[in-house]
Amino acid sequence: MEKGLKAEQKPILLVALGGNALVRKGQQGSIEEQFDNLKRPIRQIARLASDYRVVITHGNGPQVGSLLLQQEACRDVPRLPLEILVAQTEGQIGYMIESSLDEALMQMGTVYHPLVTLITYVVVSANDPAFEKPDKPIGPAFSREEAQTLPYPTMKTTKGYRRVVASPRPKTIIEKREISKLIQMDFIVICCGGGGIPVIREGRRFSGVDAVIDKDLASVKLAQEIEADLFLIATDEQGVFIDYGTPNQRMLTRLTPGQADEFLAAGHFPAGSMGPKVEAAADFVQHTGKRAMITSIDHIEQAVRESKGTEFLRNFHA
């Protein structure tokens, strides 16, 4: 452990990395590109680890999409269910983040800082309304004729017909106690990859379900359960905008949960992009009274130390 504050003196920071932390727009998503892209956020997180106990969550959209494409391309290999593919990406991306962090910490002169990647289960309700009408597109695109022969539901998208699965809301993170114990020992914990593996309770056991969980909603659930002091969502935008994409677009530097709810109701934050992020940040502040941030991948450290981006607080004082 590096010199400075003792672990128990350090506040808990949860950083939710968006998919652009690994794959930028216009890139093919090669491993070389992903490792190179990780350098920017990981170096910042490494510096923050001297002052914070850090938990990292992350998306997995491009990676699980690639695995689905590979399954379609190779029919001779038995297909794997979605929860297994999510588990694979948790290990894959966890390895990439861990190795990048280890390198960044060594470059800083840190002799040793414990790191761990945790395969994470997230409980959802079997009665969640999302299961009645799956609407989350995943995997490759098919023609209309091909879609009619597939063994799962599809929907028409701008790319063609794609498989759709449910996106239920997370109820609790199974490994929350283990994560809490690890951060007490100042481990940097990487978990809830891709929103975690969705499971439902069946008596005394859990069973994986064919669904995906929004990464930001799973991250805020974990942040609350481990009593994080700061919740930060890193994305490809500088912060939260209203009237986005219009001549009147404006970035909001501060938001209360009430204001966030009003803007969400007015349709400023689409469900497929900024909506879940704003909902997650506002929910964290509303339930904990603590601070949340939405900022760009390039400004993680500045957001923590200088509130660069959009800051969420329960109340603002002049």
Buried (B, 14 or more C-beta within 10 A) or exposed (E): BBEEBEEEEBEBBBBBBBBBBBBBEEBEBEEEBBBBBBEBBBBBBBBBBBBBBBBBBBBBBBBBBBBBEEBBEEEEEEEEEBBEBBBBBBEBBBEBBBBBBBBBBEEBEBEEBEBBBBBBBBBBBEEBEBBEEBEBBBBBBBEEEBBEEEEEEBEEEEEBBBBBBBBBBBEEBBBBEBBBEBBEEBBBBBBBBBBBBBBBEEEEEBEBBBBBBBBBBBBBBBBBBBEBBBBBBBBBBBBBBBEBEEEEEEEBEEBBBEBBBEBBEEEBBEEEEBBBBBBBBBBBBBEBEBBBBBBBBBBBBBBBEEBBBBBBBBEEEE
